[in-house]
Amino acid sequence: MAGRKITKEQERATAKLSKERLERIAKSRSHHIRTNARIVKYGAKSFVRNTWLSVAAIAIMAVTLIVLSATIIATHAMGTAINTIEQQVDMSIYVEQTATVAQIENIMVRMRQLETVVDVTSTTPDEANRDAIEKILSNDNTKTPEEKAVYRQNLLEAPNMLPWTLNVKLVNLNNTDELKNFVDNDESIKGLVDTRRKPSYESGRRDTIDRIANVMNRVEMIGLIAAGVFALIAILVVFNTIRMAIYNRKEEIYMMRLVGASRWFIVGPFVIEASLYGIIAAVIAGFVAYFGAFALRNNFGTTLDPTLELMQNYWYLAACALLVTGILIGVVSSLLATKKYLKQK
């Protein structure tokens, strides 16, 4: 009996030592490295094994990332177009022809002090008159050059009724309150404003800006909605792909659970597999977006130049954003699929 008792105690001691040793091994850095290496290996094998399912998942994820990239590129390009047009638009303030050069210069100095004003230039009545005459003659195709010369001379000799024009560039064309308050109340300009002509924007360009802004908002909204829809489809496709992979390996997973495999050791290969979908899809989307944008340059002229320059200078940030988005879609999909399966089991 004593011998048996000693043997049982020895067995317990040996089992305890073995358990402690296993725990030390499990906590060691080399064990974690080997485990993660196996997880990556199993995930890559599963990716190759499910070729057609992998192709379908990659395709839908690539479409999602391409739509998202196209939306961002189009929005930035149209925003650049709006800024370019806004730089060419100014507000015209008309001042009586009787104002002196000193009075005009004083008004301009005070206007430049306004926070919402970028710059102010002036057009004299004579300059405005000559510009108006040249515009009239350029639109008149009924007269010969000799007749136009005589007509120009007659118009120049006629009394000039045009006022001074102050061309004001604003920081934001939609914020004119400060300038209007200046025109209505500042002592330097009070009584000198030409009441026959109200301050106005160049309406044609203002309309162009509004149209581009409306199109940009629609493109951004439609693009984000489309990207969201495709992202949802991509998640569903990857989710079902991972579910199929789990179903094909259910016996293997069952055995791993019996021998005490950790949750990460079971789930990890599927996360790696889905992440590979996202990485390959991001590479495809990156090439399509990059070369597609340069291919469209011939159709849009210099409008795309600032966007293309940005893409060239910060291509690594765009690549990282695509990779992170693609991997995120894959990881979320795989975690949802494995979580549901492990709950069921």
Secondary structure by P-SEA (a helix, b strand, c coil): caaaaaaaaaaaaaaaaaaaaaaaaaacaaaaaaaaaaaaaaaaaaaaaaaaaaaaaaaaaaaaaaaaaaaaaaaaaaaaaaaaaaaabbbbbbccccccaaaaaaaaaaaaacccccbbbbbcaaaaaaaaaaaaaaacccccaaaaaaaaaaaaaccccccbbbbbbbcccccaaaaaaaaacccccccccccccccccaaaaaaaaaaaaaaaaaaaaaaaaaaaaaaaaaaaaaaaaaaaaaaaaaaaaaaaaaacccccccaaaaaaaaaaaaaaaaaaaaaaaaaaaaaacccccccaaaaaaaaaacaaaaaaaaaaaaaaaaaaaaaaaaaaaaaac
